[in-house]
Amino acid sequence: FSSRWETCWFRVELSIPPAWAGREVHFVWESDGEGMVWRDGQPVQGLTVEGEKTSYILTSSLKETEPHSLMLYVELACNGLFGAGKGSMIAPPDPDRRFTLSKAELVIFNRDVYELLMDLEILLDMAQLLGEENQRSFQALYAANQIVNVCDVKDPSTFPAARDLAAAIFSQRNGESQHTIHAMGHCHIDSAWLWPYEETVRKCARSWVTVIRLMERNPELTFVCSQLGLTCVLWQAQQFEWVRSWYPGLYTQIQDYVAKGQFIPVGGTWVEMDGNLPSGESMVRQFLQGQRFFQEQFGQMCSEFWLPDTFGYSAQLPQLMCGCGIRRFLTQKLSWNLVNAFPHHTFFWEGIDGSQVLTHFPPGDSYGMHGRVEEMLKTAKNNKDKGRVNHSAVLFGFGDGGGGPTQKMLDRMKRMSDTDGLPRVQISTPARLFSVLEKESSQLCTWVGELFLELHNGTYTTQAQIKKGNRECERILHDVEVLSTLAVAQGGTFQYPASQLQQLWRLLLLNQFHDVLPGSCIQLVVTDALQYYAEIRRTGSQLLEEALQSLCGELLQLRSGSAESTLVLNTLPWERTEVISRPGPAGTEALALVTAPSMGYAVVREPLLPPQPVTVIKQEDGSVSMENGVIAVCLDAMGRLTSLRLAHSERESVADGCRANQFALFDDVPLYWDAWDVMDYHLETRKPVTTLLRPLEIMLAGGLRGSASFSLQIGESSTLTQEIILDAMCPYIRFLTQVDWKESHKFLKVEFPVQVRSANATYEIQFGHLQRPTHWNTSWDWARFEVWAHKWMDLSEHGFGVAVLNDSKYGASAHRNVLNLSL
């Protein structure tokens, strides 16, 4: 029935036989779609086969006074836990996919049989996994064998004796030196990925209401584990806000469990954002909006930054965390490194200013464990900081709508709470884990600089329109805030647009989620993201206009009566002298050289005259030279730089025998993660782009601006047009590039081989810069064959250097003397 992304509602009328009195009764539902049970107008249980949640407990012991006839509704989303891909998880959604209901039953659940099976599972896992050299494996094996001998499946009276045999093994305690695991229920939900934003709202509701039901049935955990009850770790203020708006009854229950200390808000950010590409100000706003939301809604701010699933971590994050009151950090994504195994699981992470945060990677290398013996043993064995710390985290539960922890997971770990031969397992909280780690931290190592993920390097470039929208909207919001602040400071009736700005910021922050801004999402999500960027541009432009009218209204009126004056605004913190376009006679565009003060504006009536105009000369061979008294550039007929130097220097910037602004096409066929990855072997497939469609020709002949343009064919069916611009008094040249991209599994870059020798290149990051090697001496070096940067990268030696700037790109690299920008 139904196709992908549709919703079906089922009305379920149940009649429980009177003969089932005293029995535990479940409603069982199995479908390849994601379901949620509604009862009395409220959601009560999520249903997902992949999350091992296929039943809703109607009663734990049917009483005569309980209703035997009742009505439920099942809301079924026509998508699986991981979307609706055709053939594989990350394939595009299948337009022909239909969904089925395979089981809808009313059943008796035999709790005694279930408990006995759980005992046997743990014993058999111990026997198999502890090894022949460990006597506990044989004790577990013999206990399991005795249980089989004692138990008669047709005679329930034999079950207690069988369970006593298992209890004898589980009650044998560990020594004091045993490794302690802090287990925390976990439910990682991507805000958008293989499904749209809208579906995530329901994924949150399905998962969180299921967790509430589990908490209601497990109050005894406080006693058994000597800790708090079941702890569910949740993050992303945006997801809380969705549930608050769409499911107010459920949200009230969540607030109650937060007050009890069982739902633990962690993370401190608005969404689980990408850790590389957002600007410094965006990252600050992630923390500001997140922490403010948690404080307003739950009366507490987060003390841990929780970012388990993003594609690397900027070296600026420790400083930002500390500035937001957070000194603890948890992730596990670096366990995905393709080349080098990260050397620590618990350590201090130091940022570019020296700020440090205590960092923990769960040694089990997962945030979705199932509470099995194998996972607990791996956690203890895999810990790379043995001897320094003796505590670590296990995050258990099904994510992405799978409903988080299950009763079976809890029952497994209950049997392992303090069983000789196994790590000690306790239900815990992030605060308790990090408090213990802080006490043990005296011998921990320190990692300085970025936490670079050696995988998913393609996410710096994938979905160019999303990258452009992010950068443009960051710039628009900056300008709105600057001009609005100046308007307020000037006095008068202008009201700072705080609520509108918060709404726009939250849209931008939402799009910085770690599968949206990187481009690793389905087309539905891209469409939503581009619409949000359009909304930010539209409303941001209106707010800019309102601030401008308040700030400069009188000047604008004066300007309207004089065609000779121009109001120039500068929202950057330094004085700027630049060539601008302004309206000319008869609707034409005219150029003017103007100066505007730092964070201010100026009325320009008489444009400046440059000390030296731009000269543009075309040679007989089709090459073009341009000079403005600051720099001189020579271009060949294909638009490549053959020379770039300071006007009064003989020092050449372009490497001998090379051409800069050289476009190159590479094959892009990764091992698996298509939208995420570009592999190192793509560098072996380099093909210079040399098919000329239109040779270089002069567009503007000089004066205030000189420019030349050309067109190339790229691959089989794509084209590129570029205008190279040099303005008067400008210390750089601009490349205005438009690509009509129709290639598949290809990667386009532009190369700048320069006459500079340096062991390191410098890249802009949030509120600072970072140096990375230009050589591949070690595996750590060559694993960074493709890196990320913000607005610039620079290669310099003493007294001389060359930088490449961009307005919407993030992927970059510098190998030896070649600066590469990924397009």
C-alpha positions in Angstrom: 0.0 0.0 0.0 1.0 3.6 -0.6 4.2 5.0 -2.0 7.3 6.7 -0.3 6.8 9.6 2.0 3.0 9.2 2.3 1.3 8.6 5.6 -1.4 5.9 6.3 -3.6 5.7 9.4 -4.9 2.4 10.7 -7.8 2.1 13.2 -7.2 -1.0 15.3 -10.1 -2.4 17.4 -8.9 -4.9 20.0 -10.9 -7.4 22.1 -8.8 -9.2 24.8 -10.3 -12.7 25.7 -11.3 -12.9 29.4 -9.4 -16.2 29.6 -6.2 -14.1 29.4 -6.7 -12.7 32.9 -3.4 -12.3 34.8 -1.4 -12.5 31.6 0.9 -9.9 30.0 -0.7 -8.8 26.8 1.0 -7.1 23.8 -0.2 -5.6 20.6 2.3 -6.7 17.9 2.8 -4.7 14.7 5.3 -5.4 12.0 5.7 -3.3 8.9 8.6 -2.0 6.7 7.4 1.5 7.4 7.9 3.5 10.6 4.8 3.4 12.9 3.5 5.1 16.0 0.7 4.0 18.3 -1.9 6.6 19.3 -4.2 6.1 22.3 -6.7 8.5 23.6 -5.4 11.2 21.3 -1.8 10.9 22.4 1.2 9.1 21.0 2.2 6.2 23.2 4.7 4.0 21.4 7.0 3.9 18.4 7.1 0.8 16.2 10.1 0.0 14.0 11.2 -3.4 12.9 14.9 -2.2 12.5 14.7 -0.8 16.1 13.5 -4.1 17.5 10.3 -2.3 18.6 7.3 -4.3 17.2 5.0 -4.5 20.2 3.0 -2.2 22.5 2.4 -3.5 26.0 -1.3 -3.2 26.7 -1.1 -4.6 30.2 1.6 -6.4 32.3 -1.1 -8.4 34.1 -4.6 -8.3 32.8 -7.1 -7.5 35.6 -10.9 -7.8 35.5 -11.2 -4.1 36.1 -9.2 -3.2 33.1 -10.9 -2.6 29.7 -10.9 -5.7 27.6 -12.0 -3.8 24.4 -10.1 -0.8 23.2 -9.3 1.2 20.1 -5.8 2.3 19.0 -4.6 4.2 15.9 -1.4 3.4 14.2 0.2 6.2 12.2 2.4 4.6 9.5 5.1 6.6 7.7 5.8 5.2 4.3 9.6 5.2 4.7 12.0 2.9 6.4 14.4 3.7 9.2 16.9 4.9 6.6 14.6 6.5 4.1 13.5 4.8 0.9 16.6 4.1 -1.1 16.5 1.7 -4.0 19.0 -1.1 -3.7 21.2 0.4 -1.0 20.8 2.7 1.9 22.5 5.7 0.2 20.8 5.2 -3.2 18.3 7.8 -4.3 14.7 7.1 -3.0 12.9 4.6 -5.1 9.8 6.2 -6.7 8.1 2.8 -7.2 8.6 1.5 -3.7 5.5 0.3 -1.9 5.1 -0.6 1.8 3.6 -3.7 3.5 2.0 -4.6 6.8 3.2 -8.2 7.6 1.8 -8.7 11.1 -0.9 -7.3 13.3 -1.6 -9.5 16.3 -2.8 -9.6 19.9 -0.5 -11.9 21.9 0.4 -13.2 25.3 4.0 -12.4 26.3 5.7 -15.1 28.5 8.0 -13.0 30.7 9.5 -16.1 32.4 10.6 -17.6 29.1 12.0 -14.2 28.0 14.1 -13.9 31.2 15.5 -17.4 30.8 16.5 -16.7 27.2 18.3 -13.6 28.3 20.2 -15.6 30.9 21.3 -18.1 28.3 22.3 -15.4 25.8 24.7 -13.8 28.3 26.1 -17.1 29.5 26.7 -18.3 26.0 28.3 -15.1 24.9 30.6 -15.3 28.0 31.5 -18.9 27.0 32.3 -18.0 23.5 34.0 -14.6 23.9 36.1 -14.8 27.1 38.4 -17.4 25.5 39.7 -20.8 26.4 42.4 -19.4 28.6 39.7 -17.8 30.9 38.1 -20.2 33.5 35.0 -17.9 33.5 34.2 -19.0 30.0 34.0 -22.6 31.1 32.0 -21.8 34.2 29.5 -19.9 32.0 29.4 -22.8 29.5 28.8 -25.4 32.2 26.1 -23.3 33.8 24.3 -23.0 30.4 24.6 -26.7 29.9 23.1 -27.4 33.4 20.2 -25.0 32.6 19.4 -26.9 29.5 19.4 -30.2 31.5 17.2 -28.7 34.3 14.8 -26.8 32.2 11.7 -28.6 30.8 10.2 -26.1 28.3 6.7 -27.7 28.9 7.0 -27.4 32.7 7.3 -23.7 33.9 7.9 -25.0 37.4 11.4 -25.9 36.3 12.2 -22.3 35.3 13.2 -20.9 38.7 15.8 -23.6 39.3 17.3 -22.9 35.9 17.4 -19.2 36.6 19.1 -19.8 39.9 21.9 -21.5 38.1 22.4 -18.4 35.9 22.1 -16.1 38.9 25.0 -17.9 40.6 27.3 -16.9 37.8 26.0 -13.3 37.6 26.3 -12.8 41.4 30.1 -13.5 41.5 31.6 -10.1 41.8 34.5 -8.3 40.2 37.6 -7.0 41.8 38.1 -3.3 42.5 40.5 -2.8 39.6 38.0 -3.9 36.9 37.2 -1.4 34.2 33.9 0.5 34.7 31.6 1.2 31.8 29.2 4.1 32.1 26.2 3.0 30.0 23.8 5.7 28.7 20.7 5.3 26.6 21.2 7.0 23.3 19.1 7.9 20.3 21.0 9.8 17.7 18.6 11.3 15.2 19.8 13.1 12.1 17.7 16.2 11.6 17.7 15.5 7.9 19.6 13.0 5.8 17.9 10.2 3.8 14.6 11.8 4.8 13.4 15.4 4.8 13.2 17.7 7.8 9.5 17.1 8.2 9.9 13.4 8.7 12.5 14.0 11.5 9.8 15.6 13.6 7.9 12.3 13.7 11.1 10.3 14.2 11.8 12.3 17.3 8.2 11.7 18.6 8.3 8.0 17.8 11.7 7.6 19.6 11.2 9.8 22.6 7.7 8.5 23.5 9.2 5.0 23.3 11.9 6.0 25.8 9.3 7.4 28.1 7.4 4.1 28.2 10.7 2.3 28.9 11.4 4.7 31.8 8.0 4.0 33.3 8.7 0.2 33.3 12.2 0.4 34.8 12.2 2.4 38.0 14.1 -0.4 39.8 17.2 0.5 37.8 18.0 3.1 40.5 18.4 0.4 43.0 20.0 -2.4 41.0 22.7 -0.3 39.4 23.1 2.1 42.4 22.7 4.9 40.0 20.0 7.0 38.5 17.2 5.3 36.5 17.4 4.8 32.8 19.3 7.8 31.3 18.4 8.9 27.8 20.9 11.3 26.4 19.4 13.8 24.0 20.8 16.8 22.2 19.9 19.3 19.5 17.6 22.0 20.8 16.0 22.2 17.4 14.5 18.7 17.9 13.2 19.6 21.3 11.6 22.7 19.7 9.9 20.5 17.0 8.4 18.2 19.6 7.3 21.1 21.8 5.4 22.6 18.9 4.0 19.3 17.4 3.5 17.1 20.4 2.9 19.3 23.5 1.7 16.4 25.6 4.8 14.3 25.0 7.0 17.4 25.6 5.4 17.9 29.0 6.3 14.3 29.9 9.9 14.9 28.7 10.2 18.0 30.9 9.1 15.9 33.9 11.8 13.3 33.2 14.4 16.1 32.7 13.5 17.3 36.2 14.0 13.8 37.5 17.5 13.6 36.0 16.6 10.8 33.5 16.4 12.8 30.3 19.7 14.5 30.1 20.0 17.5 27.6 23.5 17.5 26.3 25.3 19.1 23.4 24.5 22.8 24.0 24.0 23.6 20.3 20.9 24.3 18.2 21.6 21.3 15.9 24.4 18.8 15.7 26.2 21.0 13.2 29.0 20.3 10.8 32.3 20.7 12.7 34.2 22.4 9.8 32.3 24.6 7.5 30.1 27.0 9.6 31.8 30.4 10.3 33.0 31.3 13.7 30.0 33.5 14.3 27.7 30.7 13.2 29.3 28.3 15.7 28.9 30.9 18.4 25.2 31.2 17.5 24.8 27.4 17.6 25.9 27.4 21.2 24.0 30.6 22.0 20.7 29.4 20.7 21.1 25.9 22.1 22.2 26.9 25.6 19.6 29.6 25.8 16.9 27.1 24.8 18.0 24.5 27.3 18.2 27.2 30.1 14.7 28.5 29.3 13.0 25.1 28.8 14.8 23.0 31.4 16.4 25.4 33.8 19.9 24.3 33.0 22.7 24.7 30.5 24.7 21.9 29.1 28.2 21.2 30.5 29.1 18.7 27.7 29.4 19.3 24.0 28.1 16.2 22.3 28.9 15.8 18.6 29.3 12.1 17.8 28.6 12.1 14.1 30.1 14.9 12.1 33.0 14.9 9.6 35.9 16.4 11.5 36.3 19.0 14.2 37.8 22.5 13.9 40.8 23.5 16.0 38.8 26.5 17.1 36.1 24.5 18.8 37.9 24.2 22.2 38.0 28.0 22.6 34.4 28.3 21.6 33.3 25.6 24.0 35.2 27.2 26.9 33.7 30.6 26.0 30.2 29.0 26.3 30.8 27.3 29.6 31.5 23.9 28.3 34.8 22.0 29.1 33.8 18.5 28.2 33.5 17.0 24.8 32.3 13.6 23.4 32.5 12.2 19.9 33.4 8.9 18.2 33.6 9.8 14.5 37.4 9.7 14.3 37.1 5.9 14.7 36.0 6.0 11.0 39.5 7.2 10.0 40.5 5.4 6.7 44.3 5.7 7.2 45.5 6.3 10.8 44.0 5.0 14.0 43.6 7.9 16.4 45.9 7.2 19.4 43.6 8.1 22.3 40.1 7.6 23.7 40.4 10.0 26.6 42.6 13.1 26.4 42.8 16.8 26.6 42.0 18.6 23.3 43.8 22.0 22.9 42.6 24.6 20.5 44.5 27.3 18.6 44.5 29.7 21.6 45.6 27.1 24.1 42.1 26.4 25.5 41.6 22.8 26.6 38.6 20.5 27.0 38.5 17.0 28.4 37.6 14.8 25.5 36.2 11.2 25.4 35.8 8.9 22.5 33.7 5.8 23.6 36.3 2.9 23.0 33.6 0.7 21.5 33.7 3.1 18.5 30.0 3.4 18.2 27.1 5.5 19.5 24.4 2.8 18.8 25.4 -0.3 20.9 23.0 -3.0 21.9 24.3 -3.9 25.4 25.9 -7.2 24.3 28.8 -9.0 26.0 30.9 -8.5 22.9 30.5 -4.8 23.0 31.5 -4.5 26.7 34.6 -6.6 26.2 35.6 -4.5 23.1 35.1 -1.3 25.1 37.5 -2.4 27.8 40.0 -4.1 25.5 40.0 -1.3 22.8 40.6 1.5 25.3 43.9 3.2 24.2 44.4 5.0 27.5 44.6 2.0 29.8 46.5 2.8 33.0 45.6 6.5 32.7 41.9 6.1 33.1 39.7 3.2 34.1 36.3 4.4 33.1 34.6 4.8 29.7 31.3 5.3 28.0 28.9 2.9 26.2 26.1 4.6 24.3 23.3 2.1 23.6 20.1 2.4 21.6 18.8 2.5 18.0 19.0 5.9 16.4 17.4 7.7 13.4 13.9 6.9 14.5 14.7 3.4 15.9 13.4 4.4 19.3 16.6 4.3 21.3 17.2 1.7 24.0 15.2 -1.5 24.4 14.2 -3.6 27.3 16.4 -6.3 26.1 19.5 -4.0 26.1 18.7 -3.0 29.7 18.2 -6.6 30.8 21.5 -7.7 29.2 23.4 -5.0 31.1 21.6 -5.7 34.3 23.1 -9.2 34.3 26.6 -7.6 33.6 26.4 -4.9 36.3 29.1 -6.6 38.4 29.8 -10.0 37.0 33.3 -11.5 37.5 35.1 -11.7 34.2 33.3 -8.9 32.5 33.7 -5.1 32.8 31.6 -3.5 35.5 28.6 -1.9 33.8 26.5 0.8 35.4 23.7 3.0 34.0 25.2 6.4 34.3 25.1 10.0 33.1 27.5 12.2 31.2 28.2 14.3 34.3 29.1 11.2 36.3 31.4 9.9 33.6 33.3 13.1 33.1 33.5 13.8 36.8 35.3 10.4 37.3 37.5 11.1 34.2 38.5 14.5 35.6 39.6 12.9 38.8 41.8 10.4 36.8 43.1 13.1 34.3 46.5 13.8 35.8 48.3 11.5 33.3 46.2 12.2 30.2 47.8 13.2 27.0 47.1 16.4 25.0 46.2 16.6 21.4 46.9 20.0 19.8 45.0 21.3 16.8 42.2 20.0 14.6 40.6 16.6 14.9 40.8 15.8 11.2 38.5 13.0 9.9 40.4 11.0 7.3 37.3 10.3 5.3 34.4 12.2 3.8 36.7 14.9 2.2 34.2 15.3 -0.6 31.7 17.0 1.8 33.7 20.2 1.6 32.6 20.6 -2.0 29.4 18.5 -2.6 26.3 20.5 -3.4 27.8 23.9 -4.4 24.5 25.8 -4.2 24.2 24.8 -0.5 27.8 26.0 0.2 27.1 29.3 -1.6 23.8 29.8 0.2 25.5 29.2 3.6 28.2 31.7 3.0 25.9 34.4 1.5 23.4 34.1 4.3 26.1 34.3 7.0 27.2 37.5 5.3 23.6 38.9 5.1 22.9 38.3 8.8 26.2 39.9 9.7 25.3 43.0 7.7 21.8 43.2 9.1 23.1 43.1 12.6 25.8 45.7 12.0 23.4 48.2 10.4 20.6 47.5 12.8 23.0 48.1 15.8 24.2 51.4 14.2 20.6 52.4 13.7 19.7 51.7 17.4 22.9 53.6 18.5 21.8 56.6 16.5 18.7 56.9 18.6 15.2 57.5 17.3 12.3 55.1 17.0 14.1 52.2 15.3 13.5 48.8 17.0 16.2 46.2 16.8 14.7 43.2 14.9 15.6 40.6 17.5 12.8 38.2 17.0 13.1 38.2 13.2 16.9 37.8 13.4 16.5 34.9 15.8 14.1 33.2 13.3 16.5 33.7 10.4 19.5 32.6 12.4 17.7 29.4 13.4 16.9 28.6 9.8 20.6 29.1 8.9 21.7 27.0 11.9 19.3 24.3 10.9 20.8 24.1 7.5 24.3 23.7 9.1 23.3 20.3 10.3 26.0 17.8 9.5 24.3 16.1 6.6 22.8 19.2 5.0 25.6 21.8 4.8 28.1 19.0 3.7 25.6 18.0 1.0 25.3 14.3 2.1 21.5 14.3 1.9 18.7 13.4 -0.5 17.3 15.9 -3.1 14.2 16.6 -0.9 16.5 18.0 1.8 18.5 20.1 -0.7 15.2 21.6 -2.0 14.2 22.5 1.6 17.6 23.9 2.3 17.6 26.1 -0.8 14.2 27.4 0.1 15.4 28.3 3.6 18.3 30.2 2.1 15.9 32.1 -0.2 13.8 33.0 2.9 16.9 34.3 4.7 17.9 36.4 1.7 14.4 37.8 1.2 13.7 38.7 4.8 17.3 39.7 5.4 17.1 42.2 2.5 14.0 43.7 3.9 15.6 44.1 7.3 18.7 45.7 5.7 16.5 48.2 3.9 14.6 49.1 7.1 17.9 49.6 9.0 19.3 51.6 6.2 16.2 53.9 6.0 16.5 54.5 9.8 20.2 55.0 9.7 20.6 57.1 6.5 17.0 58.1 5.6 17.9 61.8 5.2 21.0 61.0 3.1 19.0 58.7 0.9 16.5 61.5 0.2 19.3 63.9 -0.6 20.8 61.3 -2.9 17.6 60.8 -4.7 17.6 64.4 -5.7 21.2 64.2 -7.0 22.4 61.8 -9.6 25.9 62.7 -8.8 26.0 61.4 -5.2 26.3 57.8 -4.0 25.7 56.4 -0.5 28.4 53.8 0.2 28.2 51.4 3.2 31.0 49.3 4.7 30.1 46.6 7.2 33.7 45.4 7.6 36.0 46.7 10.4 38.5 48.5 8.2 38.5 51.4 5.8 38.0 50.3 2.2 38.9 52.0 -1.1 37.3 50.0 -4.0 35.8 50.3 -7.4 32.0 50.0 -7.3 29.2 50.0 -9.9 26.5 52.7 -9.5 23.6 53.9 -11.7 24.7 56.0 -14.6 22.8 58.1 -17.1 19.9 56.5 -18.9 19.8 53.4 -16.7 23.4 52.4 -17.5 26.0 51.2 -14.9 28.9 53.5 -14.2 32.1 52.7 -12.3 33.5 54.8 -9.4 36.4 54.6 -7.1 35.2 55.3 -3.5 36.3 55.2 0.1 34.1 54.1 3.0 35.1 54.2 6.7 35.3 51.2 9.0 31.8 50.0 10.0 30.2 53.1 8.5 29.0 54.9 5.5 29.9 57.8 3.3 28.2 60.0 0.7 30.4 60.1 -2.4 29.8 63.0 -4.7 33.1 63.2 -6.5 34.6 59.8 -7.1 38.4 59.4 -6.5 40.8 59.4 -9.3 43.3 56.5 -9.1 47.0 57.3 -8.9 47.4 55.0 -11.9 44.6 53.7 -14.1 44.3 50.1 -15.2 46.0 49.3 -18.5 44.9 46.4 -20.7 47.0 45.3 -23.7 46.3 42.4 -26.1 49.2 40.9 -27.8 49.3 39.4 -31.3 49.4 35.8 -29.9 46.1 36.4 -28.1 47.5 36.9 -24.7 46.5 39.9 -22.5 48.4 41.9 -19.9 46.9 44.1 -17.2 48.5 46.4 -14.7 47.2 48.9 -12.2 50.4 50.2 -10.5 50.0 47.6 -7.7 50.2 44.3 -9.5 50.8 43.2 -13.1 49.3 40.1 -14.6 49.8 38.3 -18.0 47.2 35.9 -19.3 47.5 33.4 -22.2 44.7 32.9 -24.8 43.1 30.2 -22.5 42.9 32.6 -19.6 45.8 31.1 -17.6 48.2 33.2 -15.7 51.7 33.2 -17.2 52.9 35.9 -14.9 51.7 37.6 -11.7 54.0 40.0 -9.8 54.0 43.2 -7.8 54.2 46.1 -10.2 57.5 47.5 -9.0 59.2 44.1 -8.3 60.9 41.6 -10.5 59.7 38.7 -8.1 57.5 36.4 -10.2 54.7 34.6 -8.4 53.8 31.9 -11.0 56.2 28.9 -11.0 58.6 28.6 -13.9 57.2 26.8 -16.9 53.7 26.6 -15.3 50.3 28.2 -15.7 48.1 29.4 -12.9 44.3 29.5 -13.0 44.6 26.0 -14.7 41.4 24.0 -14.5 41.7 20.3 -14.1 39.2 17.5 -14.1 39.5 14.3 -12.0 37.6 11.1 -11.9 35.5 10.8 -8.7 34.6 7.2 -8.0 34.9 6.6 -4.2 34.8 3.2 -2.6 31.2 3.6 -1.2 30.1 7.0 0.2 29.4 8.7 -3.1 28.3 12.2 -1.9 30.7 12.1 1.0 34.0 10.9 -0.3 36.8 11.7 -2.7 39.6 9.1 -2.5 43.3 9.8 -2.7 43.6 7.8 -6.0 41.5 10.5 -7.8 44.7 12.5 -8.0 46.1 9.9 -10.4 43.4 10.7 -13.0 44.2 14.4 -13.5 43.2 15.8 -16.9 43.9 19.5 -17.6 41.0 21.3 -19.2 42.2 22.6 -22.5 39.3 22.6 -24.9 38.7 26.2 -25.8 35.2 27.3 -26.8 35.9 31.1 -26.9 39.5 32.5 -26.6 40.4 35.3 -24.3 39.0 38.6 -25.3 39.0 42.0 -23.6 35.7 43.0 -22.0 36.8 46.3 -20.3 39.7 48.2 -21.7 41.0 49.8 -18.6 40.7 53.0 -16.6 39.0 52.1 -13.3 38.6 48.4 -14.3 40.1 46.1 -16.9 38.8 42.6 -17.6 39.0 39.8 -20.1 36.8 36.7 -20.6 37.0 33.2 -22.1 35.0 30.0 -22.2 36.1 26.3 -21.9 34.5 23.0 -22.4 34.7 20.6 -19.5 34.3 16.9 -19.9 31.7 15.8 -22.3 28.9 18.3 -21.8 29.8 21.0 -19.3 31.0 24.5 -20.0 32.9 27.2 -18.0 33.0 30.9 -18.6 35.3 33.1 -16.6 35.9 36.9 -16.5 39.3 38.0 -15.0 39.0 41.4 -13.4 41.6 43.9 -12.2 40.5 47.1 -10.5 42.4 50.3 -9.9 44.4 50.4 -6.7 43.4 46.7 -6.0 46.1 44.3 -4.7 44.4 41.2 -6.1 42.8 40.0 -9.3 39.3 38.5 -9.3 38.0 35.5 -11.2 34.3 35.6 -11.8 33.5 32.0 -12.8 30.3 30.4 -14.0 30.1 26.7 -14.6 27.2 24.9 -16.3 27.9 21.5 -14.7 26.5 18.3 -16.3 29.1 15.8 -15.4 28.7 12.7 -13.3 31.4 11.3 -11.0 33.9 14.0 -12.0 35.7 16.5 -9.8 36.7 20.0 -11.0 39.5 22.0 -9.5 41.5 25.1 -10.3 45.3 25.1 -9.7 47.7 27.9 -8.9 51.4 26.7 -9.1 53.4 29.5 -7.4 57.1 30.3 -7.0 57.0 29.9 -3.2 58.7 27.3 -1.1 57.3 26.4 2.3 56.8 23.3 4.4 53.3 24.5 5.5 50.4 26.3 3.9 48.0 28.5 6.0 44.2 28.2 5.9 41.6 30.4 7.4 39.3 28.7 9.9 36.8 30.1 12.4 38.2 33.2 14.1 41.8 32.3 13.1 44.0 30.2 10.9 45.7 26.8 10.8 48.8 25.5 9.2 49.0 22.2 7.4 52.0 20.5 5.7 52.5 20.8 2.0 54.5 17.5 1.9 53.4 13.9 2.4 56.2 12.7 4.6 53.9 10.6 6.8 50.6 8.8 6.5 49.1 11.6 8.7 50.3 14.1 6.0 49.1 12.4 2.9 45.7 11.5 4.5 45.1 15.2 4.3 45.3 15.3 0.5 42.0 17.3 0.5 41.3 19.6 3.3 38.8 22.4 4.2 39.3 26.2 4.5 37.1 29.2 4.8 37.7 32.4 2.8 41.4 32.0 2.0 44.5 29.8 1.9 48.1 31.2 1.7 51.5 29.9 0.8 54.3 32.1 2.1 58.0 32.2 2.8 59.9 35.0 4.5 58.9 38.3 2.9 56.8 36.9 0.1 53.6 34.9 -0.4 50.6 34.2 -2.5 47.0 33.7 -1.3 43.9 32.4 -3.0 40.6 33.8 -1.8 37.0 32.6 -2.4 33.5 33.7 -1.8 31.7 30.3 -1.5 34.1 27.4 -1.6 35.5 25.2 1.2 37.5 22.3 -0.4 41.2 23.0 -0.9 44.7 21.6 -0.9 48.3 22.6 -1.1 50.8 20.1 -2.2 54.4 21.3 -2.6 54.0 24.7 -4.4 50.5 24.2 -5.9 47.5 25.8 -4.4 44.2 24.0 -5.4 40.7 25.2 -4.9 38.0 22.6 -5.4 35.0 23.8 -7.4 
